[in-house]
Amino acid sequence: MIWLLLLPLAVCLEALAQARLNLVTREWVPPFEQKRVSLALHYLYPLLYGLLAISVVRSWWPGYVLAVLVRLAMFDVILNLGKKLPPFTVGTSALTDDLLRHVWPEHPERLSMVVRIGALGLSIGFVYYFRQ
């Protein structure tokens, strides 16, 4: 199960790369062009992660659940830290950000913390339960 390490590694690298890109695009890309830039950040990067998960996990169905949980637990936290923001900050442009703001508009950061910690706990439980 050493291959499981590829999933968090991919999430970390992607989140750090996106954090750097966000800082640069917000400074240099005009606001009317930022939607086009966010296409890669919000759709193509997750697609690449999905392809990695498919190639690593193959036909082991718990691995797909684990891949989603790992990304849910780690991505936004690392992205925010890479942008020098508090770890559970909720953005304004991603679909998950909109969902968190819709579910608990008064405190989306608290909901983000609960979701991320819950996903981390479920990830650990999954690895423990399905270990080979």
Backbone as a ProteinNet text record, in pm:
[ID]
protein_1_A
[PRIMARY]
MIWLLLLPLAVCLEALAQARLNLVTREWVPPFEQKRVSLALHYLYPLLYGLLAISVVRSWWPGYVLAVLVRLAMFDVILNLGKKLPPFTVGTSALTDDLLRHVWPEHPERLSMVVRIGALGLSIGFVYYFRQ
[TERTIARY]
81.4	0	85.7	211.3	300.3	250.7	176.7	124.3	29.6	-25.9	-116.6	-46.7	84.1	158.1	155.1	130	122.5	4.6	-105.1	-223.7	-199.9	-154.6	-128.9	-15.5	84	192.9	139.6	54.1	-4.5	-90.3	-166.8	-250.7	-163	-56.2	34.2	96.8	149.5	213.4	114.3	-4.6	-105.7	-150.6	-173	-218.4	-112.2	13.3	120.5	137.2	126.5	136.1	20.7	-98.4	-214.2	-205.2	-150.8	-133.9	-42.3	67.2	160	93.5	20	-48.5	-155	-227.2	-329.3	-268.8	-157.1	-92.9	-48.7	6.2	54.1	-62.7	-165.4	-276.3	-354.4	-369	-443.2	-368.5	-235.1	-155.6	-143.1	-133	-98.6	-209.7	-308.3	-414	-532.1	-581.7	-697.2	-818.8	-904.5	-1019.6	-1108.6	-1126.5	-1214.1	-1153.4	-1023.2	-956.7	-938.6	-963.5	-936.9	-1027.7	-1147.3	-1236.4	-1171.7	-1105.6	-1039.2	-923.4	-851.6	-740	-792.4	-903.1	-955.1	-1009.1	-1032.2	-1073	-968.9	-843.4	-737.6	-729.6	-740.9	-725.1	-838.9	-961.1	-1076.5	-1126.8	-1084.2	-1134.7	-1023.3	-919.6	-816.4	-725.2	-685.3	-604.6	-679	-805.4	-876.6	-890.1	-904.7	-910.4	-779.5	-667.6	-538.1	-524.4	-573.2	-570.7	-658.4	-773.7	-861.1	-794.2	-722.7	-650	-539.6	-470.8	-369.5	-435	-546.6	-615.8	-657.6	-708.8	-748.3	-628.4	-516.4	-399.2	-335.8	-346.1	-286.2	-378.1	-505.4	-600.2	-643.7	-656.7	-705.2	-845.7	-866.8	-1004.2	-1040.6	-960.2	-986.9	-1078.6	-1209.4	-1307.3	-1281	-1233.5	-1206.7	-1099.2	-1013.1	-909.9	-966.3	-1075.4	-1138.1	-1199	-1264.1	-1319.9	-1206.8	-1098.4	-983	-922.5	-915.4	-859.4	-941.6	-1074.1	-1160.6	-1143.3	-1138.7	-1124.5	-991.1	-884	-751.2	-751.3	-807.9	-812.4	-898.7	-1012.5	-1102.2	-1035.2	-960.9	-897.6	-780.6	-703.4	-575.1	-569.5	-641.9	-615.4	-632.9	-750	-774.7	-688.4	-658.7	-572.8	-433.4	-376.7	-242.6	-246.7	-352.8	-367.8	-369.2	-447.8	-455.6	-322.9	-257.2	-126.2	-24.6	-33	56.3	31.3	-92.2	-125.5	-112	-58.3	-36.8	-168.6	-270	-401.1	-422.9	-518.9	-552.1	-596.4	-568	-588.2	-731	-830.9	-968.4	-1045.5	-973.5	-1036.4	-1116.6	-1234.1	-1319.8	-1312.3	-1276.9	-1263	-1397.3	-1393.1	-1515.7	-1538.1	-1445.8	-1458.2	-1485.8	-1452.4	-1471.3	-1611.9	-1656	-1788.7	-1799.5	-1692.7	-1696.9	-1705.6	-1640.5	-1650.4	-1795.1	-1858.5	-1998.4	-2088.3	-2062.2	-2142.5	-2126.1	-2002.9	-1978.8	-2046.7	-2039	-2102.5	-2255.3	-2308.5	-2453.6	-2505.1	-2431.4	-2475.7	-2469.1	-2360.2	-2345.8	-2291	-2376.9	-2329.9	-2263.1	-2304.4	-2246.7	-2102.4	-2071.5	-1938.2	-1890.2	-1866.1	-1820.9	-1684.5	-1600.7	-1469.3	-1482.6	-1579.4	-1601	-1646.5	-1737.4	-1783.7	-1668.3	-1584.1	-1466.9	-1377.3	-1356.3	-1272.7	-1333.3	-1463.7	-1530.9	-1520.8	-1544.4	-1538.6	-1397.7	-1297.6	-1158.7	-1110.6	-1138.2	-1096.4	-1173.3	-1301.9	-1380.1	-1326.9	-1291.7	-1236.1	-1101.9	-1020.2	-892.9	-915.2	-1007.6	-1038.5	-1090.5	-1179.9	-1230.8	-1119.7	-1027.3	-914	-829.9	-799.6	-719.7	-795.5	-925.4	-1006.5	-1011.8	-1022.9	-1025.5	-897.6	-784.1	-654.6	-641	-681.1	-670.4	-761.9	-885.6	-984	-948.3	-903.9	-878.1	-731	-650.8	-508.4	-497.2	-390.8	-373	-262.9
-119.9	0	126.1	111.7	227.7	327.9	279.9	367	472	444.1	542.2	674.8	671.5	795.1	889.8	836.2	922.7	1018.9	976.4	1062.3	1188.5	1177.5	1302.1	1384.2	1317.5	1391.2	1472.8	1412	1484.1	1600.6	1580.8	1688.8	1803.8	1772.5	1877.3	1956	1886.3	1955.5	2041.3	1987.1	2062.9	2186.2	2171.5	2285	2393.8	2354.5	2454.3	2525.1	2448.8	2510.6	2607	2566.1	2653.2	2776.9	2763.6	2880.2	2982.9	2934.2	3025.5	3090.7	3010.1	3064	3165.7	3139.6	3234.2	3368.5	3365.1	3490.9	3568.9	3499.2	3566.5	3616.6	3533	3575.2	3690	3691.7	3803	3934.1	3925.5	4047.3	4092.2	3997.1	4032.9	4011.2	3931.1	3903.6	3995.7	4064.5	4153.5	4073.9	4137	4065.6	3997.6	4059.8	3999.9	3874.8	3852.3	3733.2	3624.1	3655.1	3558.1	3436.4	3449.7	3334.1	3228.8	3273.7	3177.5	3108.9	3180.7	3121.1	3021.3	3052.6	2963.2	2833.4	2826.9	2701.6	2593.1	2626.3	2528.9	2495.4	2595.5	2573.7	2493.1	2515.7	2451.7	2327.6	2307.1	2191.1	2100.3	2156.9	2072.7	2008.8	2082.1	2021.6	1907.5	1927.2	1813.2	1694.7	1723.4	1615.1	1537	1607.3	1539.2	1453.6	1504.2	1425.8	1301.3	1317.7	1203.1	1098.1	1142.3	1047	976.1	1050.1	986.7	883.4	918.8	825.3	699.1	715.1	598.8	510.7	571	491.3	424.2	487.6	431.6	329.1	360.7	277.7	156.2	172.9	70.2	26.1	-99.3	-147.5	-164.3	-111.3	-126.4	-11.9	-36.4	70.5	153.3	97.5	186	291.1	261.7	357.8	484.8	472.4	591	679.3	615	690.1	757.6	683.9	738.5	856.3	846.9	956.6	1084	1071.1	1187.5	1243.4	1155.8	1201.2	1272.4	1218.5	1280.6	1420.2	1432.4	1565.2	1661.6	1613.9	1697.3	1741.8	1652.3	1684	1780	1765.5	1834.8	1956	1952.1	2049.4	2193.8	2229.8	2370.2	2417.3	2329	2366.8	2404.2	2321	2349.1	2470.4	2481.2	2598	2726.9	2729.3	2849.7	2880.6	2778.7	2801.5	2851	2799.9	2846.1	2991.2	3037.8	3178.2	3264.8	3204.8	3273.4	3320.3	3235.1	3259.5	3158.1	3182.4	3079.8	2950.9	2834.6	2706.9	2677.1	2723.3	2687.5	2802.3	2897.9	3008.8	2954.2	3009.7	2968.3	3075.8	3034.7	3128.4	3170.3	3226.6	3277.4	3223.7	3142.9	3107.4	2960.3	2869.8	2726.7	2682.1	2574.2	2520.5	2479.6	2421.2	2382.2	2504	2613.4	2737.4	2786	2784.3	2827.8	2737.7	2607.8	2514.2	2539.1	2557.2	2583.5	2714	2815.7	2944.3	2933.6	2846.2	2827.6	2750.9	2647.5	2563.1	2638.1	2712.1	2784.6	2923.9	3015.3	3146.6	3229.3	3207.1	3286.4	3246.1	3117.4	3067.6	2958.3	2990.7	2885.9	2828.5	2907.4	2857.6	2744.1	2755.2	2647.7	2520	2535.9	2419.8	2358.6	2442.6	2394.1	2312.5	2361.6	2289	2152.4	2148.5	2022.3	1924.8	1973.6	1887.1	1832.6	1918.6	1875.2	1776.7	1805.5	1714.9	1583.1	1591.2	1469.6	1384.9	1448.3	1375.1	1312.3	1384.1	1328	1205.3	1216.8	1102.9	983.9	1008.6	900.2	838	920.8	868.8	773.4	815.4	730.4	601.5	612.9	495.1	401.7	458	377.2	299.4	367.4	299.7	189.4	216.6	116.3	-3.8	24	-82.9	-168.6	-106	-178.9	-213.4	-204.7	-238.1	-383.5	-414.4	-550.5	-621.1
0	0	0	-36.1	-42.1	-146.9	-246.9	-351.1	-295.5	-176.7	-115.8	-87.6	-72.8	-47.6	-167.7	-287.6	-405.1	-398.4	-337.1	-332.6	-250.2	-123.1	-49.8	-110.1	-166.6	-231	-348.6	-429.8	-543.8	-496.6	-389.4	-336.6	-288	-216.4	-165.6	-280	-379.6	-491.9	-569.4	-592.7	-666	-588.6	-459	-377.8	-370.4	-353.1	-347.6	-482.6	-591.8	-725	-747.2	-707.9	-727	-639	-518.4	-431.5	-497.2	-554.1	-622.6	-743.8	-820.8	-937.9	-898.7	-790.8	-745.1	-710.4	-640.2	-601.9	-724.9	-823.5	-944.9	-1029.2	-1047.3	-1133.6	-1073.3	-944.1	-882.7	-898.8	-909.5	-921.9	-1067.6	-1161.8	-1298.9	-1401.8	-1371.8	-1470.4	-1442.3	-1545.2	-1524.9	-1476	-1395.3	-1338.7	-1442.5	-1559.1	-1659.9	-1723.5	-1707.4	-1761.2	-1656.1	-1530.8	-1424.4	-1431.6	-1487.4	-1504.4	-1593.5	-1699.6	-1789.5	-1720.3	-1638.6	-1565.3	-1463.4	-1399.8	-1297.1	-1355.6	-1485.2	-1548.6	-1521.9	-1543.5	-1517.5	-1369.1	-1285.7	-1142.9	-1082.5	-1127	-1064.1	-1136.2	-1260.1	-1334.5	-1385.9	-1446.2	-1505.8	-1400.9	-1297.7	-1191.5	-1121.8	-1084.1	-1024.7	-1121	-1251.3	-1348.9	-1351	-1345.8	-1340.8	-1214.6	-1102.7	-979.7	-994.7	-1058.7	-1082.4	-1169.2	-1272.3	-1357.2	-1279.1	-1192.9	-1108	-1016.8	-957.1	-868	-943.5	-1064	-1143.6	-1174.2	-1210.4	-1245.2	-1123.8	-1008.1	-886.7	-822.1	-812.3	-739.1	-820	-948.5	-1041.7	-1006	-969	-948.6	-801.2	-711	-567.4	-524.4	-513.5	-491.6	-366.5	-254.1	-139.7	-169	-263.5	-300.1	-361.1	-436.3	-494.8	-385.9	-289.1	-176	-99.7	-79.7	-8.4	-84.2	-216.7	-297.2	-279.7	-278.4	-259.2	-118.2	-17.6	120.7	143.3	85.4	101.1	40.1	-78.6	-141.9	-61.9	-15.3	64.4	194.3	256.6	384.7	369.3	262.7	255.6	163.8	52.2	-53.5	-9.5	38.8	73.5	189	281.7	394.5	343.3	256.9	202.8	109.9	31.4	-56.5	25.2	131.5	214.9	282.1	334.5	397.2	294.3	170.9	64.2	27.2	47.1	20.7	146.1	252.3	380.1	442.2	433.9	494.3	606.2	695.2	794.3	723.7	781.7	710.3	666.3	737.9	703.9	638.3	581.7	510	392.2	371.9	260.4	153.1	31.9	-78.8	-135.7	-254.5	-316.7	-457.1	-510.7	-652.3	-680.3	-592	-619	-580.7	-640.6	-609.8	-462.6	-408.3	-266.9	-176.2	-215.9	-138	-134	-250.7	-257.9	-173.3	-177.5	-99.6	50.1	95.5	238	280.5	197	229.2	229.1	145.7	140.1	262	303.8	415.1	547.7	570.7	698	667.4	622.6	579	689.1	814	923.2	954.6	944.7	982	886.6	760.1	667.6	705.5	774.3	815.7	917	1006.8	1104.1	1034.5	937.6	862	783.6	726.4	654.3	747.1	868.2	964.5	996.7	1021.3	1054.3	937.1	815.6	697.4	677.1	687.5	662.6	769.4	894.6	1001.8	992.6	958.4	939.3	825.3	714.5	600.4	635.6	713.7	757.2	846	940.3	1026.9	948.5	852.9	769.4	684.3	636.4	558.7	641.9	763.2	852.2	883.2	910.8	936.7	816.9	697.1	575.6	557.5	574.8	559.3	663.3	785	890.5	863.1	823.3	802.5	680	571.6	447.7	426.8	530.6	514.5	471.7	400.3	349.9	422.9
[MASK]
++++++++++++++++++++++++++++++++++++++++++++++++++++++++++++++++++++++++++++++++++++++++++++++++++++++++++++++++++++++++++++++++++++

